[in-house]
Amino acid sequence: MDSCARFTIHGKVQGVCFRAATREQALALGLRGHARNLRDGRVEVLACGSSDALEQIERWLKRGPPMARVDGIERHAEVMPPELVGFAIG
């Protein structure tokens, strides 16, 4: 059974291809969801899939792509939206 998590990532995570790299990782793991910039400089990632895939994306989000600097990450359980298809960048 799939589950969902909402991650909020703090640090130098905008302007460093964080969302595109997250999408690439998420698709490779078979996750659905989105990655979007927040006005305060953080990035939000909603990911839905297997527990194992969610653990793997969380580990990846803690370091991010090469030009990023992740200072912190928060994770909250979410209910899967029924219309969720693919992995979007917003």
C-alpha positions in Angstrom: 0.0 0.0 0.0 1.3 3.4 -0.9 1.7 6.2 1.5 2.6 9.9 1.2 4.9 12.4 2.9 5.3 16.1 2.6 9.0 17.2 3.0 10.1 20.8 3.6 13.7 21.4 2.8 15.7 24.4 4.2 19.0 25.8 3.0 20.4 26.8 -0.3 17.7 24.9 -2.2 16.4 27.4 -4.8 18.3 28.3 -8.0 20.4 25.1 -7.8 18.2 22.7 -9.9 16.8 21.2 -6.7 13.3 20.6 -8.0 14.4 19.1 -11.4 16.9 16.8 -9.6 14.2 15.8 -7.1 11.8 14.9 -10.0 14.5 12.8 -11.6 15.1 10.9 -8.3 11.4 10.5 -7.6 10.6 9.1 -11.0 13.5 6.7 -10.7 12.0 5.5 -7.4 8.5 5.2 -8.9 7.1 8.1 -6.7 4.2 10.4 -7.6 3.9 14.0 -6.4 5.5 17.4 -6.9 8.3 19.6 -5.9 7.8 23.4 -5.7 9.6 26.5 -4.4 8.1 28.3 -1.4 8.1 32.0 -1.1 10.4 31.9 2.0 13.2 30.1 0.1 12.4 26.6 1.1 11.4 23.7 -1.2 8.3 21.6 -0.6 8.2 18.0 -1.9 5.1 15.9 -1.8 5.9 12.2 -2.5 3.7 9.2 -2.7 4.7 5.6 -3.1 6.1 2.7 -1.2 7.6 3.1 2.2 11.0 2.0 0.9 10.9 4.6 -1.9 9.9 7.4 0.6 12.8 6.5 2.8 15.2 6.6 -0.2 13.9 10.0 -1.4 14.2 11.3 2.2 17.9 10.3 2.3 18.5 11.9 -1.1 16.6 15.1 0.0 18.9 15.4 3.0 21.9 16.1 0.7 20.2 17.2 -2.6 21.9 17.9 -5.9 25.6 19.0 -6.0 25.1 22.8 -5.9 22.6 22.6 -3.0 23.2 23.0 0.7 20.6 21.4 2.8 20.4 22.8 6.4 17.4 20.9 7.5 14.4 18.8 6.5 10.9 18.3 8.0 8.7 15.3 7.1 4.9 15.0 7.7 2.6 12.2 6.8 0.0 13.1 4.2 -3.2 11.6 2.7 -2.7 10.8 -1.0 -4.7 13.1 -3.2 -6.9 11.0 -5.5 -5.9 13.0 -8.7 -2.2 12.6 -8.2 -0.4 11.4 -11.4 3.3 11.6 -12.3 5.7 13.9 -10.6 5.3 17.7 -11.3 7.5 20.7 -10.8 5.6 23.7 -9.6 
